[in-house]
């Protein structure tokens, strides 16, 4: 429907062909603004579908590998774990669905959070500024909420470590 609307020069805000009408642009499950969807808008064939799925798989492996390297894991083990993440049951089952539009970019957002708390603010904010909108536009809103919960716990953890370190240094300064 979206491809047909774009070919006829219409912006696909609403569809009269589904039920009594349904919003296309506002439906998060259609992932209208996902970069993976643009592949299908350009080529709505089985080849376009194959390119979309392969692109998702490659990006998922690359971003998971980068996150695992960022955590300080052995590079060979990172490669295996990134492949296991990408081809795990949840991710692989939904590789052709909109869920993986968000799961592909989740490791990029987690890299950003780690970078911010380790003092690499610009790189961290850049990773989040790229990853989070792509997750939101990807259509898997539940995955975005789960990432927000995970990020909240990560921030609490990092802040508690930072507060302890700050308290120790404050006590050391007071004892002098």
C-alpha positions in Angstrom: 0.0 0.0 0.0 2.7 2.4 0.9 4.7 1.6 -2.2 1.6 2.1 -4.4 0.8 5.4 -2.7 4.4 6.7 -3.3 4.3 5.6 -6.9 1.1 7.5 -7.5 2.6 10.6 -5.9 0.5 10.5 -2.7 1.9 10.7 0.8 0.6 7.6 2.5 -1.2 9.1 5.5 -4.4 7.1 5.3 -5.6 3.9 3.6 -9.2 3.3 2.5 -8.3 -0.3 1.5 -8.0 -1.7 5.0 -11.4 -2.1 6.8 -13.2 1.2 7.0 -9.9 3.0 6.8 -6.7 3.0 8.8 -3.8 5.4 9.4 -0.6 4.3 7.6 1.8 7.0 8.7 0.8 6.8 12.4 0.8 3.0 12.7 4.0 2.1 14.5 3.8 -1.5 13.3 4.3 -0.4 9.7 7.6 1.2 10.5 7.1 3.8 7.8 10.3 5.7 8.6 12.6 2.8 9.2 15.6 2.7 6.9 14.8 -0.9 6.2 11.4 -0.1 5.0 12.9 2.3 2.4 14.6 -0.7 0.8 11.1 -2.2 0.3 9.7 1.1 -1.0 12.4 1.2 -3.6 12.2 -2.5 -4.5 9.0 -4.2 -3.3 10.1 -7.6 -4.7 11.5 -10.7 -3.2 14.9 -9.3 -4.0 14.2 -6.2 -2.0 12.9 -8.3 0.8 16.1 -10.4 0.8 18.3 -7.3 0.8 16.4 -6.0 3.8 16.7 -9.2 5.8 20.4 -9.6 5.0 21.1 -5.9 5.8 19.3 -6.3 9.2 21.4 -9.4 10.0 24.7 -7.8 9.0 23.9 -4.6 11.0 22.8 -6.7 14.0 26.0 -8.6 14.0 28.2 -5.5 13.6 26.5 -3.5 16.4 26.4 -6.5 18.8 30.1 -7.1 18.0 30.9 -3.4 18.7 28.9 -3.5 22.0 30.7 -6.7 23.2 34.1 -5.2 22.2 33.1 -2.1 24.2 32.5 -4.3 27.2 36.1 -5.6 27.0 35.4 -9.1 25.8 37.9 -11.1 23.7 37.3 -10.3 19.9 36.9 -13.9 18.9 34.3 -14.5 21.6 32.7 -11.2 20.5 32.3 -12.6 17.0 30.6 -15.8 18.3 28.4 -13.9 20.7 27.3 -11.4 18.1 26.4 -14.2 15.7 24.5 -16.0 18.5 22.6 -12.7 19.3 21.6 -12.2 15.7 20.6 -15.8 15.0 19.0 -16.4 18.4 15.4 -17.6 18.4 13.8 -14.2 19.2 15.8 -12.2 16.7 16.0 -14.8 13.9 12.3 -15.6 14.2 11.4 -11.9 13.6 14.2 -11.1 11.2 11.6 -10.3 8.5 9.2 -8.5 10.9 9.4 -5.0 12.3 10.7 -6.2 15.7 14.2 -6.5 14.4 14.1 -2.9 13.1 14.6 -2.0 16.8 16.7 -4.9 17.9 19.3 -4.1 15.4 20.0 -0.7 16.9 19.6 -1.6 20.6 23.3 -2.4 21.0 24.2 1.0 19.4 22.2 2.8 22.1 23.8 0.7 24.8 27.2 1.6 23.5 26.1 5.3 23.8 25.1 4.9 27.4 28.4 3.1 28.3 30.4 5.9 26.5 28.6 8.7 28.3 29.3 7.2 31.7 32.9 6.5 30.8 33.5 10.1 29.8 33.2 9.9 26.0 30.2 12.2 25.9 30.3 13.2 22.2 30.6 9.7 21.0 28.0 8.5 23.4 25.4 11.1 22.5 26.1 10.5 18.8 25.4 6.8 19.2 22.2 7.5 21.1 21.2 10.2 18.7 21.5 7.8 15.8 20.3 4.6 17.5 17.3 5.8 19.4 15.4 7.5 16.6 16.0 4.5 14.3 14.6 2.3 17.1 11.5 4.4 17.5 11.0 4.7 13.7 11.6 1.0 13.4 8.2 0.2 14.9 9.0 -2.0 17.8 7.8 0.3 20.6 7.9 -2.5 23.2 11.6 -3.0 22.5 12.2 0.7 22.9 10.4 0.6 26.3 12.5 -2.4 27.4 15.7 -0.6 26.3 14.6 2.4 28.4 14.1 0.2 31.4 17.5 -1.5 30.9 19.1 1.9 30.4 17.6 3.2 33.6 19.1 0.3 35.6 22.4 0.8 33.9 22.3 4.5 34.9 21.4 3.6 38.5 24.3 1.2 38.6 26.8 3.7 37.1 25.6 6.5 39.4 25.9 4.3 42.5 29.5 3.5 41.5 30.2 7.1 40.8 28.6 8.2 44.1 30.7 5.7 46.1 33.9 6.8 44.3 33.0 10.5 45.0 32.2 9.7 48.6 35.6 7.9 49.1 37.5 10.8 47.6 35.5 13.3 49.7 36.3 11.3 52.9 39.9 11.1 51.9 40.1 14.8 51.5 38.4 15.4 54.8 40.8 13.1 56.7 43.8 15.2 55.5 
